[in-house]
Amino acid sequence: MRKNPLKAAFRQQQPIINGWLAIPSGYSAEIAGHQGYDSVTVDLQHGMIDFASALSMLQALSSTPATPLARVNSNEPAQIMRLLDAGAWGIICPMISTAEQAQQFVSACRYPPMGTRSFGPARALLYGGKDYPEYANEEILTLAMIETREGLDNLDAILDTDGLDGVFIGPNDLSLTLTGHASAESQHPDMLAAVELVLARSHAHKKLAGIFCTSGQAAASRLAQGFQFVTPANDVMQLGRAAREAVALARGETPTASGTSGY
């Protein structure tokens, strides 16, 4: 089976730079996969992406050096299994707030006896090799998103889940639940404490710690802080930022921080 380089990178304490796609386009996915990212995530939760688009994007990513991942829209086993069968080499699952939810998520990603994943790897065999079923339990990456106060309260139990590779902070939702305002770069004391808690407990459990960031500079700061898996903004944010800069420079103006879309 094709090895998962993200797991090797974590074992060797190498940083993982993850791309993030919200635009449903195989062509965009192929471009992103050639830009130097270690992995690229196809976002079915907040991206404008359905399964058919996700399939073409995973196929496009398979032709690039980047490891293909997917974020599901909920902790729903059927969707998780289908994306794994389509060739995702890891799943990011949102809104994991209890150990039971974490166990359900992991179980959907692992074949028996480790889990309850149904057999039918379909395209995963094409990408991973004919021995995929024998080694998938070892190679598929599982990241649970910590985005709620309840998730923080149950953090140690979530991290103790057998088969869970790590956690990924959704900073907007976590900031919203802790402070009442969605902000990926919140400096509110409660948010700063929550981020430090997730980082410290992840290290204590020897689990991967990831976080979504708003820029490459912010991602570099999170790596220096101790995170091992960072996403330096998504394709929508990067497209908007590059377009604003090009237009402003053409007009001899200073680029604005964000556009009318909020990105």
N, C-alpha and C positions, 0 to 999 in steps of 0.2 A: 504493500500500500504506500501511496505517496505520503511522506512524513509531513507533519505539521511544523513548519519552522518557527512558529510563534511559541510553541511549547519548549523547543530547544533554546530559543532566545531567552525565555524566562528562566530556565534552568541555569543558563550562563550569565544571568543578570545583565542582559543586553536590552536597551530600550526598544520598544515597539512603537512605531509611528503608523497610525491607522487613518486611512482615508474614510470619508463618509459621503454616501450618495443618496440624495433625496429626489433627483431628477430621473424619471424613468427612461433611460436611454442606454442601449448596449454600446453605442459609440462613445458616449461620455464615460462609461465604465471602463472601456478599453483604454481610453486616454488616461484616466486616473491611474489605472494599473501600471502604466509605464512611467510614472513620475517619481518613483523611488519609495513609495509607501511599502511598508512591510506587509500590510494587510489593507483591504478596502471592504467597508461594510455597506451592504445594500439595506436601506432603511425602509421597512414595511410599516413602521408605526406612524411616523410623522412625515415620511417622504410620500410623494404622489405615485406610489409604486404598487401594482398588483402582482399576482403570482406570475402571470405570463411575462411581464416586464422583468421581474426578478430573475426568472429563468434565463432570459436572453442576457441579462447583466452578469449573472454568474458564469455563463458560457464565455462571455467576452473577457471577464477577469481571468478565466482559466488559461487564456493565451498570453498572460502577462506574468511578471515575477511576483506580483502581490498575491497573498493568500486571501481567498474569497470568504467573507463572513456575511451574516445576515442578522439584522435586528427584527424580531417578530413583533407583531402589534399587541400580543397578550400571551400569557402563560397558558397557551392552548396546545395540547399535545399534537393534534392533527397537523396544524400549521408547522410546528417545529419539525416534525418527522418529514413532512413534504419538502421543506427547504433543505434538510439534510440529504434527502434522496436526490434533490436537484443539484447537489454539489457544493453546498455551503460547508466549509471546513471548521466552522464554529458558529455558535448562536449567542447573541446578546439578548437577554430577556428582561423586559421592563417590569417595574413595580413589584419587585420581590420584597415582601415585608415580613415573612415568617419562614421558619425552618421547613414547615410543611410545603409552602409554595416553592422553596428552593429544591426540595426533594422531588416534587412533581416535575419541575423543569428538568432537572438532571436525569430523571428516569426516562423522560421522553427522548433524551439524546443518547441513551445507552441501550444496546441490545441486552436481552436476558443472558445471564442471570443478574447483571448489574442494574438493569432497568427494564422498561416496558416498550422500547421502540419496536415497532412492527417491521418485519423484514420486507424489503423491496427497494434496494438502493438505486435501481434505475441508472440515472446519469452519474451518480457517485462512483459506479464501477468504471465508467469511461474515463473519469478524471483521476480516480484514485488507484485503479488497478483491480484485477480479479480477486485479489486477496483482501479487498476492502472489508468484507464482513468480519474477518478474523481480527483486524486491528483497529477498527473504527472507534471502539470504546476508549482506546488509548490516545488516539490522535485528534478526535473532535474536541474543540475548545468550548467550554461553557462559562459564560460570564453573566452573573446576576446583577441587575441594576438596583442600586440603593438610592431611593428617591423619596422616601417617606420617613416620618418620625418613628413609625412602628418598625420600619426596617432598621433604623439606628438602634432602637431598643432591643431588637433581636439579632443584632449584628453578629455576635459571637456564635450563636446557634446557626445562623445562615452560613457563616464561614466554616463551620464544623461539618457541613454537609459533605458526605462522601461522594467524590466524583465531581464536585464543583471546583473549577480551576481558579476562579477569582471573582472579583466584584468590579463594577463599573459605575461610577457616580454620574447620575443625571443631574447636573448642577441647577438647571432651571427649575425642575420640579422639586428638588430638595430645598432650594432657596424659597420657593413659593410656599411650601408647607411649614418651613421654619420661621420665615420672616413676613410672609404675605405678599412678597414681590418676587417675580421670576427674574433671576439674574445669574448668568453663568460665571460672572466674575464678582459675585457679591463679597463685600468686605464686612458684612454684618458679623458681630462676634459669635452668634449662634452658628452661622454658616461656617465660619473659619474653624470653630471647634469641631463641628461635624466632619469636615473634611479631614482634619487631623486625626480624629477618632477612627475613621474608616481606614486611613493610611496605616496608622499604628497597629490596629487589630489585624489588618491584612498581613502585615509583616509578621506579626506574632503567630499567625496561623500558617505562615509560609504560602500564602495565596497571592495571586497576581492582583495588583491594584491599578485600576484604570479610571480615566476621567475625560469628559468632553471639554474642549477648550475653544476659545473664540479666535485664536490666531496661532501662528507658529511661535511667536514670542511667548504667549501664554503657555503653550505646550512645553517650551523649553524650561520655563519656570517650574512647571509641575514635575518635569523629570528631575530637576535639581532638588525639588522637595522630597522626592522619593517614589513617585509614581513610576510604574514600568510600562504602562500602556496609555498613550495619549492620542487624542484626535484633534488636530489643529484646524477646527472649523469644518463645515460641510461644503459641498459643491455650490449650493445656493449662496452661501455667505461669501465664498471665494470669488464666484462669478460676479456678484454685485460689487464687491470691493475692487476687483480689477477693472470693471467697466467704469465705475465712478472715477477711479484714478486716471484712466485713459481720457475720459471726457474732460476732466478738470485740467489735465496737463495740456490738452489740445486748446483749451480756452485760456490758458495761462492762469488758472485758478488753483487754489489749494483744495485737494480732495476732502469731502465731508466724511465724518466717521461712519455714517450709515445713510441708506437711501430711504425713499418713501415707503418701501416694503418693510422697513425695520431692520434689514440686514446690511 
